Amino acid sequence: MSEGWEDCPPLPVGWKRCEVFRRYGVSIGKTDTYYMSPTAERFRSKVQLVRHFGKSLDLTDFDFKKGIIVSPDSKGSGKRLSASTSDQDESQSDSYQDLRKRLKVEPALEASLPLSDNPTAMDSLNAPPLDTLIVCCEGCQQWVPGVLFSPGKRNIKFYCAECRAKRRERGRKLNYYKRFGCGECSACAVPSDCGECRACVGRNGRNGRRWTCHRRRCHKLKEVKVEPQGTKSLDGPKKKTKRRSRRTKKPAPSRAPPTDIKPDPSGPGKVSTGQNRGHHPRSTRAGGKTPKVKLTLCQKLNNLVILYGSDILSADDGMLFCKPCAKTVCHVKRYFVSHHLQTAKHKAALEKMKAGNMQAGVLTTGSTTGSTAGSSRKSEFPRYLCKAFIDAGIPLGKLENKSLRGFLEKYTEQPIPSESLLWKKYVDSNFDIVVQKIRDKVACNKIWISIDETIDAVGRYVANVVIGTLEAGQPSQEYLLTSEVLEKTNSSTIAQLFTSALTVLWPEGIKHENVLLFVTNAAPYMKSAACALKVLFPKMLHLTCLAQGLHEIAEHIRSLFPNVDRLVSNVKKIFLKAPSRVQLFKEKAPEIPLPPQAALTRWGTWLSAVHYFAAHFETIKEIVNCFEEEESAAVRIVSEIMQNQSLHRDLLFLASNFANFPQAIASLEKRGETLTNNLQVFNEVTDDLRKVPDGVGKDIQEKCERVISGNKDLEEIQNINKVLKGGCDVQGIDINMESVACFRYAPVTSAEVERSFPQMKHTLSDTRHCLTPDNMKKMIVIMCNQEM
C-alpha cells in the first residue's frame, strides 16, 4: 500500500486516496478504499472522515468509494423502473393482486387500495404504501395496523409481535423437552426403552436416526404443542376451535324425525326423546357434530382393562401391566396391546397361570383364608426378589440373564418380573417400607444424628445422614435415613440437609425437643452448621468425632518424624509385586508377617506400622541388605534411611509412648459401648500424652489441647458422664434428668456414617454411573437397613 496514492481534489490539499484489490477470501477481486491525511494518518471509512473533519467540512454529498462529490438530484434514481420489462410489470401486477386476495384486509380500508385490475409498474409504485394496511393476526385474531408487505410475497400468514414471541418461546420449549425432557413426569423417569413400541421396533436404525421410545416421550410435549388461541374479537373473524379435517365433508343425509319424539313439558316448541341418548349439548346446533372428547391416560388404560379382561391386564400409576407375563405392556396404541396378547410367550404364560389357579383352587377348596394368603405371597414375590437383589448388591439388570431367569422360574414357579418393572414399582415400594419401619422404630424416642459427606465415583458431593435412638435400657439402634447429592458443601447445605432429613423422619412435624446429640467431624462448616441449628434445637449438643481427634494427633506425630514416615511408606513398596523378594522374606523370617502399609484414610494404621518396625527392626534391616540397590528405587531409599543412627531411637520412642493409640481408636469405633467406657478410653489416651517428655512431647501436648478445646460441648458430655457414674450433681447441667439417662449409650464417633460410604461405592461401581441420585439414595437406604 506504499504505492498507488493519488490526490483527492474534493478534500483539502495534501489528502490522498488509494484503492487496494483483495487477494484472498470469498470477496477476492473486490477493492477497499483508503484515504491518507497530510500527517500520514489513514482512514478506511466515511465515518472516520466525518469524525475527523467535524463541522469544518461538509461530507454529506461525498462518495467515499469513488472520491467525488455527488449531486443530490442523482441520488435515488429509479433503476428498477428503467430496467423493468413488460414481463416484470405483469409479475408485479400479479403479486400485488395476489397480496390483496391472501391478506385479511379490514373492509374499511378496501377503498384505499389500488382499484386497477392490471396496474403497470408505474401504477404499483405510485399506489398507496403497503405499510398502511391493517392485517388480521393468525394467532390472536386481532387487527394490527402499519404492516409492511412487499408485492413479491406469497402464501402470507401474518403474526403480530406478541404472537411471534410466543411461537418462538414455544419452539424453544419443544426442542428442550424433545432433547432433555422435563425430569418430572412419569415418562422422564423411565430408565430404558420398552423395545416393543413402533419407535423401538420399526423406526430405529433407519437412515442412522434415533427415535425416542413412546413411553419415554415427555408429557410436557403434549402441553406445549397445543398452541394457545386468543379470545374472540368483536371486530375480527371467529376463533378457530377445531383443526379442519383434510377429508371432504359429505353432505348430511335427510333424516326423518324419530317416532319416539314427545312434547317437552319444559316449554313450547321443544321436544324430547323417549330415552336419554347421551347427546352432547353442542350437537343441537344446526349442521353441528358431537365433538370428540379426549380421554385421559387413566381412562384409556381402564378401557383397555375392560376390553381385554381384568384377569389379564391391570392399570396402575399410568402403566398397563400384563399379569400372566408379569411385565408392562406398551399402551400407546391398541394394536400394541392386541399384538402382545397374541404372542406365543403370552399364551404360554396365560396357560401356566390358569393351570396354577386351578391347582390352587383344588388344594384350597373350602379354605378362603388359604387362597388369600397364597395370592398375597404371589403378589409379594417381586418385592422380596427386588429387596434380595439390592441387599446382596446384585444389579437388577442381572435378571435379564437367560440362565438366571430360567433357574428362578423353574424352582420358584413364579413369573420373574423385568428390570424396568422392578425399578418403576418395587424399588419405590421397598424404600417406602424401610422408611416407614424407621419411623415406627424411632417413634417418640430421643435420637442422635450424624452427618458426613464424601465425593462419589462421578465427582458429586454426597452426604449421608445416620440417626439412632437414645434409650437408657439398651444400646442405640442406628439407621441410615437418607443420602443426598449436594451442589456444594458448606454450613447452609448441611443445615438444610439436617432439617430435611428430620422431615422425612417426622412428616407430621419435626420434634425439636427429641434431638439431643449431633455428631460430626471437626470440619469448620460442620461446626458452623451445628451452631446455627442450636437455635432450632435447644437441647441438642454438638460433639466432634473423638476417634478423628486422636487421628489428627497421630497425623501430627507423623509429621514430626519424617524419616520414620519414609521408612513405613517405602518398605512395603519393596515387596509389592515382587514374588522373589516375598519368598526370600518368608525364608529369612518365617514367623514374621510381611510389613504393613499405612492407609491415611484408616485411623491409627500409621502408628500400628511403627510398632511393627520397632519390634522387628534388625530382622528387616538384614533382609533389606540382601537386596541389590539397583533392583528398585525403594530398596535404595530404605538402605539410606536405615543408615541413620537416630531412626531406631525414634521408633522406640514412638512405640513406648503411643502404644495405646491404635487400640483406643478401635475401641471408640465399636458398637454398643457405653458413654462411660468410651470417655474413659479417651481420657486415658490424653493423660498419657501429657506424660510424654518435653521437646517433642510439648508440641504434641499443644496439639492435643487444641483438639479438645475445639470440641466445645465435650465438657458438657463429660459432666453428663459424671452424673451417670454418680459423681456430680444434676443441677450443674442444662438438661433434665430424663434426658441425662438417655446418654448412657450415646456415641462419641461418626464411625457409623463412615461405614455407609463403602456400601455407596459398591453400589455406584464403574458400570453403574448412570444411576440417578434418587435411585442411588433408595438403593443405599435399603441396603444399609437390611437388618431391620
Secondary structure, 3 states (H helix, E strand, C coil): CCCCCEECCCCCCCCEEEEEECCCCCCCCCEEEEEECCCCCEECCHHHHHHHHCCCCCCCCEECCCCEECCHHHCCCCHHHHHCCHHHHHHHHHHHHHHHHHCCECHHHHHHCCCCCCCCHHHHHHCCCHHHEEEECCCCCCEEEEECCCCCCCCCCCCCHHHHHHHHHHHHHHHHHHHCCCCCCCCCCCCCCCCCCHHHHHHCCHHHCCCCCHHHCCCHHHHHHCCCCCCCCCCCCCCCCCCCCCCCCCCCCCCCCCCCCEECCCCCCCEECCCCCCCCHHHHCCCCCCCCCCCCHHHHHHHHHHHHCCCCEEEECCEEEECCCCEEECCCCHHHHHHHHCCHHHHHHHHHHHHHHHHHHHHCCCCHHHHHHHHHHHHHHHHHHHHHHHHCCCCHHHHHCHHHHHHHHHHHCCCCCCHHHHHHHHHHHHHHHHHHHHHHHHCCCEEEEEEEEEECCCCCEEEEEEEEEECCCCCCCEEEEEEEEECCCCHHHHHHHHHHHHHHHCCCCCCHHHEEEEEECCCHHHHHHHHHHCCCCCCCEEEECHHHHHHHHHHHHHHHCHHHHHHHHHHHHHCCCCHHHHHHHHHHCCCCCCCCCCCCCCCCHHHHHHHHHHHCHHHHHHHHHCCCCCCCHHHHHHHHHHCCCHHHHHHHHHHHHCCCHHHHHHHHCCCCCCHHHHHHHHHHHHHHHHCCCCCHHHHHHHHHHHHHHHCCCHHHHHHHHHHHHCCCCHHHCCCCHHHHHHHHHCCCCCHHHHHHHHHHHHHCCHHHCCCCHHHHHHHHHHHHCCCC
